[in-house]
């Protein structure tokens, strides 16, 4: 019998998995989807107080995990890797320091980690996760905008039909929804603070929309 036939199912799956470090060496400058907007310069030159604040949480690692929420061994493996349990209740999230997990569907989660740790996290998943699961690195396809301020809810009301009242949308809640004719995954991280995961191809459009929609409140760009 060949060595391949002697492998366990888990070993065989790990052997076939195409895992590579997508982050280039330090000689290559990482550029976010809004690199061209030069938000760092705008942060230095623009106003410091206004009703809406914007910051790009750039170059994060975006990992989509699909697994069985009824599999205790898989749940335990995720917690070993990330130090935090998968959120199993619909529309919820969990976090541990710089790691955050968003519930996307009954068997799907979006995991955000520091960009330079993405490959290490992928590798740990391959080492720890038993059984059948899927882990996809889609880091280059999205970015995250943090919106905050006393008028942030009024701004978002212009863009989405979701009820953003604190009783309906408490801290930690997550929804994937329409946003200004585009789409976004919105998570509330504070009373007046939200994170928006948006597609790279729509990032410039949403940045321009925010500038226009925030004119009545004022916009502070933060580095």
N, C-alpha and C positions, 0 to 999 in steps of 0.2 A: 504494500500500500504506500502511496506517495506521501511526502511530508504534508502536502496540502490536504489530503484526505484525513490525516491525523489531527488537523487543527480543529479546535472547537469552533462553533458558529461565531462566537464573539471575536476570536482571533482572526478568522477568515474575513469578517466584515472590516476589522481594523486594517488588515493587510490591503484590502481593496480601496479603502477610503483615500480620496485624493486630497491631502491636506498640505498646504504650502503657506509660507509666511508671505502675505501680500504687502507688507510694509517694506519699502525700499531702504537702502542703507542711509546713513546720516548725510551722505553727499548729495542726496536728492531732497529738495524742499517739499514738504507736504503742503498741499493747497486745498483748502476747503471749497465747497461749492460757491461760497460768497467771497472768495479771495479777491476777485476783481473789484468788489465794492470797497475794499480797504477800510473795513470797519474800525481798525485800530487808529487810523488817522482821524476818522470822523469822531471817535471817542475823545480824542485830545482837543479837537477844534470846536465841537458842538456844545450845546447847553448841558448843564449838570443837574438841573432839576426840571422835571416835567411830569405829566400824568402817566406816561408810558415809558418804560425802559426796555431796551432790546439788547440781547447778548447772544452771539452764536456760540454754542457749545460744540466747537469744531473738532473734526478728526477723531471722533469717538469710534470705538469698535461696535458694529451692529451685528448681532448674531441671532438668527431665528432658530429656535429649538422646537421640535415637535416630538412629543413622547406620550406615554400613557399615564395620565394623572392617577390611575388606580394602581400603578406599579410602585409599591413602596420602595423597592430597591433603586429604581430610577430617581424617585424623589429624594432619597437619601444621598444619591450620588451628586445630584445638582447642588444640594446643600453643602456637601464636602468641597465642591469646586468653588462655589461662589460665597459660601459663608452665610447664605440666606435661603430660605425656603421658596419654592415656586408659589406664587399667588394662585390659589385654586378657585377662588370665587370670581365670577364674571366681573369684568370692568374694574379690577383691582390691580395693585402693583405692590412691589416690595423692594427694599433697597438695603445695601450694606456698604456704607462709605461711597466709593466711586462706582459701585456696581448697582444697577437697577434693572428690574424685571417687570415687564408689562404684559398682562394677560391680553391675548389677542383673539383667542377662540378656545373651545374646550380642550384642545390638545396642542395649542400653539402659544409660544411666548416670545417676546422680543427682549433680548438682553443687551444692555448697553454697558460697555466697559471702556477704560482708558485705551486709546488707540494702540499704544505700544505694548499693551498686555494682551491684545486680541489673540495672537498666535499661541501664546502660553495657555490661555484659557481654552482654546480649541484643543490643544494637545491634552490638557487635563481631562476634558470631556471624553476624548477618545480612550484615555486610560481608565477612567472611572465608570463610564456609563455602561450598564449591562443591557442586553436585549436589543430590540429593534427601536431605533430612534433616528431623527434627522437633525443635523446641525449645519446651517448654511451661513456663511460669512457674506453679508451684503453691505459691508461698511462703506464702500465707495458710492453706493446708490442713494444715500440719504444724508441729511444733516439735522441738527437740532437747534431750534431757536428758543431761547428763554425770554418770555414776556412777563413783565411785572409792573407794578405801580398802581396808584389809586384809581386810574381809569382803565385798567387792563380788561376788566370784565366788559365795560362798555365798548371797548375796541373789538373784542372777540364776538360780541353780539352782532356786530355788523357782518360777520363772516360765516357764522355757523348757526344752525337751528337748535343746537343743543342747549338745554336749560342749564345755565352756569350758576344758578343760585347755590349758595353754600350747602343748603339742605339737600339739594338734588345732586350736587357735584362737590362732594367733600374732598379734602386733601387726600391724595393717593388714588383717586378715581381715574380711570383711563377710558377714553373712547376713540374710535376711529371714525371720522366723519368728514363731511364736506367742509372746506375752508376756502372762502372767497373763490368759488368755482374750481378749486383744486381739492386736494384731500390732505388730511393730516391725522396723526395719532396724538391726541391731546392728553396730557397728564397734569393734574393740579398738584403742585408741590408746596403751596403756601396759600394763605388767605387771599393774597394779591399776586400770586406767581404761578405761571404755567410753563410747561415744556411742550413744544410742538415738534414732532418728528415729521419732516417733510421730504419729499422726493427731490433729488438733485436737480432733475429737469425742470422743476417748478420753483426752485429756490429764489431765482432772480425775480420771477413774477410776484411771489409772496413778499419779498423784500420791498419791491416797489409799491405793492398794495398797502403794506403796513405804513410806509411813509405817507401815502395819501390819506389813509383812513385815520391816522393819528394827528392830522393837522390841527384839529380842534382841541386836542389835549396837550400837544407838545410831545416830542420824542427825544429821549436820551439814548444814545448808542454807547454801550459799555464794551470795553475791550475784554 
